[in-house]
Amino acid sequence: MTETTYSEKTGGPTTSEEHRAAGHWLLAKMGKRVLRPGGIDLTRRLLGSLQISSADRVVELGPGIGRTAQLVLDGGYATYTGVDPNEDARRQIAAVLAGHHDAAVREGDARANGLPDGSADVVISEAMLTMQSAADKSTIAREVFRTLAPGGRWGLHELSLKPDDVDQSVVDQISKALSRTIKVGARPLTTRAWTELVTEAGFEIEWTDHHPMKLLSPTRIIADEGLRGALRFFNNVRRNPQARQRIMAMRKVFRANQDHLEAVALIARKPER
């Protein structure tokens, strides 16, 4: 993907044209800071249930523009490490981490993060596994298991399909529609399949929660961004016809498939032995 620098103030074009950018980066360019399928509410519930303390070494995979990192940094933690392969994303997250103790971002891939065995107590990943192939999902799950110390927790927040017995033809149709409009391969799983993925890597599921997938509904945008942030986003989209066309197409696909889309959050624990 072409690297892009985004401006919340102008919403104007930078190094990638709006019709080519991945959907999540296009939304970020327009000023959207919360890019998770279940919104800030599900992220907060996930973090609350993880019960991160000042003794926890936290690793976040694909921290994006740093909204979740900010929530972690505002609470208690021992160390925070963001892992992201994208140079532009690392620059943005570095600005969020500035001034916070023992907080850094490093280049790395979720499939091989380069961290030592057992070097984390908490791993967080949101809206990242959905974009991976089945093989890479399994590889990442095993890599998280390796990275966590015994008893460590993995918090996931992903796009999910419902119900658990949804027909495979529907799964394929939704995946193709999502991938076509967001310009990134989207392969969401049912809650049952997400659970199987995690347990097959050796984890034990401790907590599961869901929230409606309404990423681009006006009420969700206001809830996630606050009134001022939402108005900035709406204004940027209004002034950028290409971006508006793309975002409306994404919203149309989300709405057309709303009966089968939701957000899921899981907490999985690595056994003590």
N, C-alpha and C positions, 0 to 999 in steps of 0.2 A: 504494500500500500504506500502511496506517495505520502511523505511526511507533510504535515500541515501545521501552521501556527494559527491559532484561533483568537478572534477579538470579540469579547462580549459587548464592547461599546459600539462597534460599527456593524457587525454581522456581515462585513464585506468580504469579497473574494481574497484568498491568499494564494497558496501554491498549488492547490487542487481545486478543480471546478466542482461546483456543488453537485452536479449530476453523477460524479465519479466517486465522491467521498463515501466511506463507510457510514452507515446511518448514525451510529453512536457519536462519531467524530463530527458529523454535520450538526447534530443537535448541540454538541459542546460548542461548536463555532457560533451557533446562534445564541449561546449564553446559558444553555441548560447544564446545571451542575449535578443533578441527580439523574443517573442514567441506568438505574437498576429496575428490573421489571416490576418489583413489588413496591417501589418508591422508598422514600426515606423512612416511612413508618415500619416497613418490614426489616429494613437494615437496622433500625434502632432496636427492634424486638430481638433480632439475631444477636446484636452486640450485648444487649442486656442479659440474654440467656447464656452467652459465653462467659459472663462474669469475669471479664479481664481484670486482673489485679496488678499492683505495682511489682509483683514478682514474675510476671509473665513476659516472656520473649515473644513478640508478635511478628509474624511474617504475613504480608499481604501480597497476593499474586495478582498482577495486572491492576494496580491501584487507580489507573486512569488519571482523572484530574484531581483526585485527592479528597473527595467529599467524605468517604468512609474513614480515610486516614485522619482527617481532622477530628472526627468524633472519637477515634481511639486516642489521639494525642491529648484531647481535652480531658480524658479520664486518667486512671492509673495504668501504668505499663512499665516494664523494666527496659525493654528495647523495642524499637519498631524498625523493621526492614521491609521496604517495598521492592518488589522484583518485577521488572518490566523490560521487554526487549526493544521497546520503541524509544528512540533518543528524545524525541519531542515530548513524549509523555513523561520521561524521567526529568526533563527540565521543569515541567509544570509541577510535578509532585515535589521536587526539591524545594521549590518556592514555598509550598505548604509546610514542609518539614523544618524550614529555617527557624532557628530560635528555640526549637524543642530539644530536650536532652536525649541523647542516644537514639537519634532518629536519622535514618539514611535510606537512600534508594540505590539499587545496583542493577546493572544489566543482567538479564537472565531470562530463560525460557521456563515456563511452568513444567515442561516435560523433563527438564534437567536444570534445576535452579542454581546449582553450584554451591549450595549451602551444605555444611557438614551434617552427618547423621545425628539425629536427636538434638538439633540446635534450636528448635522452636517449641514453645508451649502452646501457642495458638497459631493456626494458619487460617486466613480469611481469603475466600475467593468469591467474587460476585459477577454474574453475567459474563463469565469467561468460559466455563466448561461447555455452555450451550453452543458455542461457536466451534467446538472441536469435533473431529471425527470420533467414531466409536473407539478406535484403537488408541487415539490420543487421550480420550477421556480416561481410559483405563491406565495408561502410562502416567498421567498426571495424578490420579488417585494413589497409585503406588509410590510416586515421588513424594507426595504429601505425607504418606505413611512413614516413609524413610526419614523425612525431615523432622517429624514430630518426635519429641521425647515420649517415653511410656507415660500413659495417662493424658497426653496432650489432646487438644480439641481442634477439630476442623469445622469452621463455620462456612456453609455454602448458601448462596442466594442465586437462584437460577430461574430461567423460564421453564415452565412445565406444561404438560398436556394433560387433559382430563377428558373422560374418566380413565382409570387405570386400564380398562379393557377397550380403549378406543381402537377402532379398526386401523390396521397398518396403512391402508390406502389413504385414510384421512391424515395420518401422521406424515406420509410422503407428500401429500398435497399441501399441507400447511408449511412444511419445511421448505418446499420449493417456492411457495409464495413469499415467505419471509426472506429467504435468501435473495430472491430476485429484487425485492424492494429495498432491503437494507445493504445490499452489495457485499454481504459477508455470508459465508455458509452458516446457516442456522439449523441446529439439530437438537431441539428440545426433547426431553424425555418425560414420561409420566412419573409421578411421584414414586410409584413402585419400582420403575426402572432406575431412577436416581438412587433409591435406597439399595437396590441390588448392586449397582456400580460401586457404591461406597463399601458395602459389607464384603463384597468379593475381594476388595483390597485389604481386608483385615480389620476394618473399623466396626464399632458397635454404635448403632444409632441411639442418641439420647433424647432428641427433641426434634419435632417437625412442626412447621407452621405454614400457612398459605395466606395469600393476599391477592385480590383481583389484579390482573395485568391491564392497567389503564394508563400506561406511560404517557400517552399524548392526549388524554382527556383534559380539558381546561381546568376542571376541579382538582385533578391530581397534580397538574403543573403548578397551580397556586399552592397546594399543600406542600409540595416538594421544594419549591423555590422561594416561597414567600411572595407577597403581593408585588413588591418592588422588582424582585427577580423575574417573576412571571411577566410583568408588564414589559420588562426589558427584552425578554425572549419573544413575546408576541410582536413587539415593535420591530425587532431584527428580522423576524420571519416575514412580516408585512412588507418590509423594504427590500427584500431579496426574492424576486420571483422564482428563480431556479430552486432556491432552498425551500420556498413555500410549496412548490409543486412536488418536490421529493417528500417533504414531511407530510403533506396531505395524502400522498400515495401510501406512505407507511401507516398512517392512521386508518386509512380505508382497509388495509389488510388486517390490522389488529381488530377492527370492529367486525369485519366479515367473519373472523374466526374466534370471536370472543367466547363462544360457547365451549371452546376446547382449549383456551389459553388461560393460564393463571401463573402466579409466581409462587415458588416454593423455597423455603429456607430449612436447612437441616443442620444439626450439630452432631458430628460423629466423633467418638472418642477412640484413641488408640489404646488397646488394653495395656494394663500395667505389666503384663508378662506376655 
